[in-house]
């Protein structure tokens, strides 16, 4: 029963695959140390995030 419920959740929704988790290393203005900027962005906006 559980397998069937999980399979039906994946069939109808494609919104979860429209996003990508991106991680960019950025130098902090205050300390000079590097921090990670981590976001969920749409697949079309990935290149714009890194520019």
PLY file of the C-alpha trace (Angstrom):
ply
format ascii 1.0
element vertex 51
property float x
property float y
property float z
element edge 50
property int vertex1
property int vertex2
end_header
0.00 0.00 0.00
2.79 2.46 0.82
4.56 1.92 -2.49
1.39 2.70 -4.41
0.84 5.93 -2.43
4.38 7.12 -3.09
4.11 6.29 -6.79
0.91 8.31 -7.17
2.53 11.34 -5.55
5.33 11.31 -8.14
3.03 10.94 -11.14
1.03 14.14 -10.82
3.62 16.63 -9.66
6.48 17.86 -11.77
6.97 21.08 -9.77
9.60 19.52 -7.53
11.82 18.84 -10.51
11.56 22.44 -11.70
13.91 23.63 -8.93
17.62 23.07 -8.33
19.61 23.54 -5.14
22.59 25.79 -5.89
25.51 26.60 -3.62
27.89 29.51 -4.20
30.97 30.39 -2.11
31.03 34.11 -1.22
33.63 36.10 0.72
32.18 37.85 3.77
32.57 41.64 3.92
32.93 41.69 7.74
35.34 38.88 8.52
36.94 38.06 5.18
36.04 34.39 5.64
34.20 32.46 2.97
30.55 31.56 3.49
28.18 29.48 1.42
25.12 31.03 -0.21
22.66 28.16 -0.58
19.30 28.56 -2.36
16.59 26.72 -4.26
16.15 28.37 -7.67
14.19 27.53 -10.81
16.10 25.57 -13.45
15.94 28.53 -15.84
17.57 30.89 -13.30
20.61 28.78 -12.38
23.02 30.59 -14.71
21.78 34.00 -13.52
22.42 33.00 -9.91
26.11 32.40 -10.57
26.68 35.67 -12.44
0 1
1 2
2 3
3 4
4 5
5 6
6 7
7 8
8 9
9 10
10 11
11 12
12 13
13 14
14 15
15 16
16 17
17 18
18 19
19 20
20 21
21 22
22 23
23 24
24 25
25 26
26 27
27 28
28 29
29 30
30 31
31 32
32 33
33 34
34 35
35 36
36 37
37 38
38 39
39 40
40 41
41 42
42 43
43 44
44 45
45 46
46 47
47 48
48 49
49 50
